[in-house]
Amino acid sequence: MFSIRQKREIADAVQRILRGTNHPELPSGEINFLLRVEGAEDWSWAEIKNNGSVKDPTVNPWNEANSRKEEA
């Protein structure tokens, strides 16, 4: 559903939002999370994890190609 770049940007934004809560139960380092985004179709979804937990992201050519179309 999203390109690697988009997933990393979303993960950074979620990290900032969570850190901004100043909640005392959050760890001092990177916050681990898993966000599932449901698309318009049953087959359309994305799981986004904090960037530190994804060392070698899997490239989905369809998502990458659609991301480039949106940037144009």
Order of alpha helices (4+ residues) and beta strands (2+ residues): alpha-beta-beta-alpha
